[in-house]
Amino acid sequence: MSSDLESGIQTEVMPDGFRVEWIHWDSNFRKSGLDIGDYILAVNGKPLDREKHYKAVGQHAENQLWEEIGAAAEQPVTLTAMREGKTFDVKGKLHVHYFYYDAQKRPAIAPGGPAGLTNDGFNEPWSGWLEKAVKKYSYALLRLWVQRSFNTRTELAEHLESKDRIDFLSKEYPGPFADSMLEDWNRVAECIRGKKIELTDKDLEYRALGARRKEIAGQEAEKAWAALRKEATGQAFPVPDVAERAKVVGKIVELPQVTFRDMVNDLGQAFMAIGSSSQGYYFLGMGSPELFRFYNVINRYKGQINPTMPEKYRYLARVKDELQMITVKGQAHTGLMLELIAVMSGDDECCIDLRPESPKFAGEEQLSSFEPITLDASAGPEQVIEAMIMAVKRGDDKTWKSLFADWRIVAGAGGRETIDFAYVPRPSAFSDLWERSRKNILGEVLDARVERVEQAKRVLERSSDLPEVEQVRIWVDHFGRFDSEVRAFKNLYVNREWILQRLEGGPWKIVTLQHL
């Protein structure tokens, strides 16, 4: 019996057990069936003591555990582990701490080398490199796809750059250590690359539909704008001086295209300055009621048709008998104020007549009719997320919005959790998240699919004044095209983790208010 026995396993204390963070290259458990991410629960049938976690398998004082059970070197032990909620047993042998030396009798990290304190021309000694590599590989396999703050494509590029040291190991120090490091490097590379899939024309037909919808919107916008232009009876430029303004006051004029670069801030307000110093200026107040109606409609257009519409606008406006002096490009100019009548937006793709109380973009009624996404109350959480993804693909914002919860769990009096049934997310929050979702699915995200569904848990017990609340976490893969392949990827602009809840066994609803 030895007091320096070890398993060669590294673990982290977690609520569900001792999670395997790494299995060292010279551990007998490498070939046992145990894997990184598994949870170790018991040894030889005896549950591990969570209160004395420091001497559990993979912890810093695990040798005390082996001493207590009377284990010996090369003695097989049975570990009970759990993976995806299912338990299983693995067998492996313990060993005393290994000491290795190279041909020059220097302390090494494997039989025959490399020596731990040498670097063979690389930027750090082998012992430091190995410690960092194990930490990085473990992190990639366990956390990279879970934590949001990492870009898998950036991580992949960095990982590929480290291949030269792995190749050097295989060439100069062939053996089990080099083989294990190459195997680990390849496994991490494949993990970071992301799951590979093949997309069919059917998978991408939503993009063809989107292009067709934009084309129809453009055709309808062109017809509507041609009709509206006939109402322009005034000559816009040059802007008449104060004494001559009666020539245009009350008339509708067509104005040249503007962008947000033409916006100025003066007098504590924002104005669109349309014109030039030589031709004179018209001013449009950005806080006018017709502008608010415009933004409501244009947000619908972006969400349903083209989220990347260029911020370019052409106006039809009625000239008001109202003068305003505003500083434009460092000079004060007196111009006439406008009442907005209609707008042609983007690349002449969206036309809006703003005179109706509830305006629509040209062709909206035709383009806002969707094949219904049927989802009954018994639908599982995976089906809800699939419906959410389909709604984003189709541009069906009404269905998308209906899938989110109209409640939230909050801390009540005395810290007791309760449900806020008066919770109403800000409309602007929905609008922003919808537009971001549409930009993603019509941009770098070619498809999104449910990757896994965790086991549902009860997060609020039924009481006299509160319903039972169940919760489930779902992970979603986002797929993009990289080097002619379609693979899963993750960055700051996509959301993999989704939380759903249901009340009293009712329909599942999404409670994480976020974009796809």
C-alpha positions in Angstrom: 0.0 0.0 0.0 1.4 3.4 -0.9 0.4 6.9 0.2 1.3 8.5 -3.1 -1.2 6.7 -5.4 -3.0 8.6 -8.1 -5.6 7.9 -10.8 -4.2 10.4 -13.3 -7.7 12.1 -13.5 -8.4 15.8 -12.8 -11.9 16.7 -11.6 -13.9 19.7 -10.7 -16.5 19.8 -7.9 -20.0 20.3 -9.4 -23.6 20.0 -8.1 -24.0 16.7 -10.0 -20.8 15.1 -8.9 -17.1 15.4 -9.7 -16.8 16.3 -13.3 -13.8 14.9 -15.2 -11.7 17.9 -16.5 -8.8 15.9 -17.9 -7.3 12.4 -18.0 -3.5 12.5 -18.2 -1.7 10.8 -21.0 -0.2 8.2 -18.7 -3.4 7.4 -16.8 -4.7 3.8 -17.0 -8.2 5.4 -17.1 -7.5 6.8 -20.6 -8.7 3.6 -22.2 -11.4 2.7 -19.6 -14.4 4.4 -21.3 -14.3 7.3 -18.9 -14.3 10.6 -20.8 -13.9 14.3 -20.2 -17.2 15.8 -19.1 -18.4 12.6 -17.2 -19.3 12.9 -13.6 -17.7 10.5 -11.1 -20.1 9.5 -8.4 -18.6 6.5 -6.5 -15.6 4.3 -6.1 -16.1 0.5 -5.8 -19.7 1.2 -5.2 -19.3 3.7 -2.4 -20.5 7.2 -3.1 -17.9 9.9 -2.8 -18.1 12.2 0.2 -19.0 15.7 -1.0 -18.2 17.2 2.3 -14.6 15.9 2.1 -14.4 16.8 -1.6 -10.7 17.5 -1.4 -9.9 13.8 -1.3 -12.3 12.7 -4.0 -11.1 11.2 -7.3 -9.2 13.9 -9.2 -8.9 16.3 -6.3 -5.6 17.5 -4.8 -5.7 15.0 -1.8 -7.1 12.0 -3.6 -4.2 9.9 -2.3 -6.0 10.0 1.1 -9.0 8.3 -0.5 -6.8 5.4 -1.8 -5.1 5.1 1.5 -8.4 4.8 3.4 -9.7 2.1 1.1 -6.4 0.2 1.3 -5.7 0.4 -2.5 -2.3 -0.6 -4.0 -0.4 0.3 -7.1 -1.7 -1.5 -10.2 -4.8 -2.5 -8.3 -8.0 -2.2 -10.4 -10.7 0.1 -9.0 -14.3 0.6 -10.3 -15.6 4.1 -10.8 -19.3 4.8 -11.1 -19.8 7.7 -13.5 -22.7 9.5 -15.1 -23.1 10.8 -18.6 -26.2 12.6 -19.9 -28.2 11.4 -16.9 -27.2 7.7 -17.3 -24.8 5.9 -14.9 -22.2 3.3 -15.8 -19.1 1.7 -14.4 -15.5 1.8 -15.6 -12.4 0.0 -14.4 -8.9 1.3 -14.2 -5.6 0.9 -12.3 -4.0 3.2 -9.9 -0.3 4.0 -10.0 2.4 5.8 -7.9 3.5 9.1 -9.2 5.7 8.6 -12.3 9.1 10.2 -12.7 10.5 10.3 -16.2 14.0 11.1 -17.5 15.5 11.8 -20.9 18.7 10.2 -22.4 20.8 12.7 -20.5 19.1 11.7 -17.2 17.3 15.1 -17.0 13.8 15.1 -15.5 11.4 14.8 -18.4 7.6 14.8 -19.0 7.7 11.4 -20.7 10.1 8.5 -21.1 13.0 9.6 -23.2 11.9 13.2 -23.2 11.4 16.0 -23.8 13.1 17.4 -20.7 10.7 19.5 -18.7 12.9 22.6 -18.5 14.1 22.6 -22.1 12.3 24.3 -25.0 13.9 22.9 -28.2 13.8 26.3 -29.7 10.2 27.1 -28.9 9.1 30.0 -26.8 8.6 28.2 -23.5 9.8 25.1 -21.7 8.0 21.8 -22.3 6.7 21.6 -18.7 5.0 25.0 -19.0 3.7 24.3 -22.4 2.1 21.0 -21.3 0.4 22.6 -18.4 -1.1 25.3 -20.6 -2.0 22.8 -23.3 -3.9 20.6 -20.9 -5.8 23.7 -19.5 -6.6 24.9 -23.0 -7.7 21.5 -24.3 -9.8 20.9 -21.3 -11.4 24.3 -21.6 -12.2 23.8 -25.3 -13.8 20.4 -24.8 -15.9 21.4 -21.8 -16.7 25.1 -22.0 -16.0 26.6 -25.4 -19.5 25.8 -26.7 -21.2 26.8 -23.5 -19.7 30.1 -22.5 -20.9 32.9 -24.8 -17.8 35.2 -24.8 -15.7 33.1 -27.3 -15.5 33.0 -31.0 -15.0 29.5 -32.2 -13.4 30.5 -35.6 -10.9 32.7 -33.8 -10.1 29.9 -31.4 -9.7 27.5 -34.3 -7.2 29.7 -36.0 -5.1 29.9 -32.8 -5.3 26.2 -32.2 -4.1 25.4 -35.8 -1.1 27.6 -35.2 0.0 25.3 -32.4 0.3 22.3 -34.6 4.1 22.8 -35.2 4.9 21.8 -31.6 2.8 18.7 -31.8 4.5 17.7 -35.1 7.9 18.3 -33.4 6.9 16.0 -30.6 6.0 13.2 -33.0 9.2 13.5 -35.0 11.8 14.0 -32.2 10.1 12.2 -29.2 8.0 9.4 -30.7 6.1 7.3 -28.3 2.9 7.1 -26.2 3.2 10.7 -25.0 3.5 12.2 -28.5 0.7 9.9 -29.7 -1.6 11.0 -26.9 -0.9 14.7 -27.5 -1.5 14.4 -31.2 -4.8 12.5 -30.5 -5.8 15.3 -28.0 -4.9 18.1 -30.5 -6.9 16.5 -33.2 -9.9 16.0 -30.9 -9.8 19.6 -29.8 -9.5 20.8 -33.4 -12.5 18.8 -34.5 -14.5 20.1 -31.4 -13.7 23.8 -32.2 -14.4 23.3 -36.0 -18.0 22.5 -35.0 -20.4 19.9 -36.2 -20.5 19.4 -39.9 -23.8 19.2 -41.8 -24.9 19.1 -45.4 -27.6 21.6 -46.4 -30.1 20.8 -49.1 -32.0 23.2 -51.3 -35.0 22.6 -49.1 -33.0 23.8 -46.0 -32.2 27.0 -47.8 -35.5 27.6 -49.5 -36.3 30.3 -46.9 -33.5 32.4 -48.4 -35.0 32.1 -51.9 -38.4 33.0 -50.4 -36.8 36.0 -48.7 -35.2 37.2 -52.0 -38.5 36.8 -53.8 -40.4 38.8 -51.1 -37.9 41.6 -51.4 -38.3 41.6 -55.1 -42.1 41.8 -54.7 -41.8 44.6 -52.2 -39.6 46.5 -54.6 -42.1 46.1 -57.4 -45.0 47.3 -55.2 -42.8 50.2 -53.9 -42.1 51.3 -57.4 -45.7 51.4 -58.4 -46.8 53.2 -55.2 -44.0 55.8 -55.5 -44.9 56.6 -59.1 -48.5 57.3 -58.1 -47.5 59.4 -55.1 -45.0 61.5 -57.2 -48.0 62.8 -59.2 -49.0 64.7 -56.1 -45.8 66.7 -56.1 -46.9 70.0 -57.6 -44.2 72.3 -56.2 -40.6 72.9 -57.4 -38.4 72.2 -54.5 -35.2 73.9 -55.4 -33.9 76.5 -55.2 -35.6 77.1 -51.8 -37.3 80.5 -52.2 -36.3 83.2 -49.8 -38.5 84.4 -47.0 -40.4 86.9 -49.2 -41.1 84.4 -51.9 -42.0 81.3 -49.8 -45.6 81.5 -50.8 -44.6 79.9 -54.1 -44.1 76.5 -52.3 -45.9 76.8 -49.0 -48.7 74.2 -48.9 -47.4 72.3 -51.9 -46.0 68.8 -52.0 -42.4 68.6 -53.2 -40.1 65.7 -54.1 -36.8 65.9 -52.3 -33.4 64.3 -53.1 -32.1 61.2 -51.3 -30.8 61.7 -47.8 -29.0 59.5 -45.3 -28.3 59.9 -41.6 -25.2 62.0 -42.5 -27.7 64.7 -43.3 -29.1 64.8 -39.8 -28.1 67.7 -37.6 -28.7 68.5 -33.9 -29.6 72.0 -33.0 -31.8 73.8 -30.5 -31.8 70.6 -28.5 -33.6 68.7 -31.3 -32.7 66.6 -34.3 -33.5 67.7 -37.8 -32.9 66.3 -41.3 -31.3 69.1 -43.3 -32.2 68.6 -47.0 -30.5 70.8 -49.6 -27.3 72.7 -49.8 -25.8 76.1 -48.9 -26.2 77.1 -52.6 -29.7 75.8 -53.1 -31.1 76.5 -49.6 -32.4 74.0 -47.0 -35.6 72.4 -46.0 -35.8 71.0 -42.4 -37.7 67.9 -41.2 -38.1 67.6 -37.4 -37.1 64.0 -36.4 -39.6 64.1 -33.5 -42.6 64.7 -35.7 -45.7 62.3 -35.4 -45.3 61.2 -39.0 -41.7 60.1 -38.3 -42.8 58.0 -35.4 -45.4 56.3 -37.7 -42.7 55.9 -40.3 -40.3 54.1 -37.9 -43.1 51.7 -36.8 -43.6 50.7 -40.4 -40.0 50.5 -41.4 -39.2 48.3 -38.5 -41.9 45.9 -39.7 -40.4 46.0 -43.2 -36.9 45.2 -41.9 -38.1 42.4 -39.7 -40.2 40.8 -42.3 -38.4 41.5 -45.6 -34.9 43.0 -45.4 -33.1 43.6 -42.1 -30.1 44.9 -43.9 -31.9 47.6 -45.9 -29.6 50.6 -46.5 -30.4 53.7 -44.5 -31.2 55.8 -47.5 -34.5 57.8 -47.9 -36.4 59.9 -50.5 -39.1 62.1 -49.2 -42.4 63.6 -50.5 -43.3 66.4 -48.1 -45.7 69.3 -47.8 -43.9 72.6 -47.3 -45.1 74.4 -44.1 -45.4 78.1 -43.6 -42.8 77.8 -40.8 -39.3 79.2 -40.8 -36.4 77.7 -38.8 -32.8 78.9 -38.4 -30.5 75.9 -37.9 -26.7 75.5 -37.9 -25.6 73.2 -40.7 -21.9 72.4 -41.2 -21.0 75.2 -38.9 -23.1 77.9 -40.6 -26.5 79.2 -39.7 -29.2 78.7 -42.4 -32.8 79.7 -42.4 -35.1 77.2 -44.1 -38.6 76.0 -44.4 -40.0 73.2 -42.3 -41.7 70.1 -43.8 -44.6 67.9 -43.1 -43.7 64.4 -44.2 -46.2 62.7 -46.7 -44.4 59.6 -48.0 -41.0 57.9 -48.0 -39.1 55.7 -50.4 -36.5 53.8 -48.4 -33.4 51.7 -49.1 -32.6 50.8 -52.7 -36.0 52.0 -53.7 -37.5 48.9 -52.1 -40.0 50.1 -49.4 -42.6 52.8 -50.1 -44.7 54.2 -47.2 -47.6 56.6 -47.5 -47.7 58.2 -44.0 -51.1 59.9 -44.3 -53.3 57.0 -43.0 -53.6 56.7 -39.3 -52.1 53.2 -39.5 -49.8 53.2 -42.5 -48.4 50.2 -44.2 -45.5 49.6 -46.6 -46.5 49.0 -50.2 -47.4 45.3 -50.6 -47.5 44.7 -46.8 -50.8 42.9 -46.8 -49.7 40.6 -49.5 -46.3 39.9 -48.0 -47.5 39.6 -44.4 -49.6 36.4 -45.0 -47.7 33.4 -43.8 -48.3 29.7 -43.8 -49.3 29.1 -40.2 -46.9 27.4 -37.9 -49.0 24.9 -36.0 -48.0 24.4 -32.4 -50.5 23.0 -29.9 -50.4 23.3 -26.1 -48.8 19.8 -25.8 -45.7 20.7 -27.9 -42.4 19.9 -26.2 -39.7 22.5 -25.6 -37.7 21.3 -28.6 -40.7 21.9 -30.9 -41.1 25.4 -29.5 -37.5 26.3 -30.3 -37.9 24.8 -33.8 -41.0 26.9 -34.3 -39.1 30.0 -33.2 -36.3 29.3 -35.7 -38.9 28.7 -38.5 -40.7 31.9 -37.7 -37.4 33.8 -37.9 -36.6 32.2 -41.3 -40.1 33.1 -42.7 -40.1 36.6 -41.3 -43.2 35.8 -39.2 -42.7 38.2 -36.3 -46.2 37.6 -34.8 -45.6 33.8 -34.3 -42.1 34.5 -33.1 -43.3 36.9 -30.4 -46.1 34.6 -29.3 -43.5 32.0 -28.3 -42.1 34.1 -25.5 -43.4 34.0 -21.9 -45.6 36.8 -20.5 -44.3 36.1 -17.0 -41.1 36.0 -15.1 -39.9 34.6 -11.8 -38.6 37.3 -9.4 -37.5 37.6 -5.8 -40.5 38.6 -3.6 -40.8 39.6 0.0 -38.1 38.0 2.2 -36.3 36.7 -0.9 -39.1 34.2 -1.6 -39.4 33.6 -5.3 -42.7 34.6 -6.9 -44.1 35.1 -10.4 -44.6 38.5 -12.0 -47.7 38.1 -14.2 -47.6 41.8 -15.0 -44.3 41.5 -16.8 -44.4 43.0 -20.3 -41.2 43.4 -22.2 -40.6 46.7 -23.9 -41.9 46.7 -27.5 -38.6 48.2 -28.5 -36.8 45.2 -27.0 -38.8 42.8 -29.1 -38.2 45.0 -32.2 -34.5 45.1 -31.7 -34.2 41.4 -31.0 -36.4 40.5 -34.0 -34.3 42.6 -36.3 -31.1 41.1 -35.0 -32.5 37.6 -35.4 -33.5 38.3 -39.0 -30.0 39.8 -39.8 -28.4 36.6 -38.4 -30.5 34.2 -40.4 -30.1 36.1 -43.6 -26.4 36.8 -43.0 -23.8 34.4 -41.7 -26.2 32.0 -40.1 -27.4 29.5 -42.8 -29.3 27.3 -40.4 -30.0 26.8 -36.7 -30.9 23.5 -35.1 -31.5 22.2 -31.6 -28.3 20.5 -30.4 -29.5 19.1 -27.1 -32.3 19.4 -24.6 -31.4 19.1 -20.9 -33.6 17.4 -18.4 -36.5 19.5 -17.2 -36.4 20.6 -13.6 -39.0 22.0 -11.2 -37.9 25.6 -10.2 -41.0 26.6 -8.3 -43.2 24.4 -6.1 -47.0 24.7 -6.2 -48.4 26.6 -3.3 -51.7 28.2 -2.3 -50.9 31.4 -4.3 -48.3 30.2 -6.9 -48.4 27.5 -9.7 -45.8 24.9 -10.2 -43.1 26.0 -12.6 -40.9 23.7 -14.6 -37.8 24.8 -16.5 -35.6 23.3 -19.3 -32.4 24.4 -20.9 -32.0 23.9 -24.7 -28.8 24.4 -26.7 -29.0 25.5 -30.3 -26.3 25.1 -33.0 -25.8 27.9 -35.6 -24.4 26.8 -38.9 -22.3 28.9 -41.4 -20.1 28.2 -44.4 -16.4 28.0 -43.8 -13.9 26.8 -46.5 -16.7 25.2 -48.6 -18.1 23.3 -45.5 -21.1 24.1 -43.4 -20.3 23.8 -39.7 -21.6 24.9 -36.4 -20.0 28.1 -35.0 -20.3 30.4 -32.0 -19.6 34.1 -31.5 -20.9 37.0 -29.5 -23.7 37.6 -32.0 -25.5 34.3 -31.7 -27.3 32.7 -28.7 -26.9 29.0 -28.1 -28.5 28.8 -24.7 -32.3 29.1 -24.4 -34.4 28.7 -21.2 -38.0 27.7 -21.4 -40.6 27.4 -18.6 -44.2 26.2 -18.2 -46.8 26.7 -15.6 -48.8 23.8 -14.2 -48.0 21.6 -17.1 -49.2 24.2 -19.6 -47.5 25.2 -22.9 -43.7 25.7 -22.9 -42.7 29.4 -23.4 -39.3 30.9 -24.0 -38.2 33.1 -21.0 -34.8 34.2 -22.3 -35.6 37.4 -24.2 -32.8 37.3 -26.8 -32.2 37.1 -30.5 -31.4 33.9 -32.4 
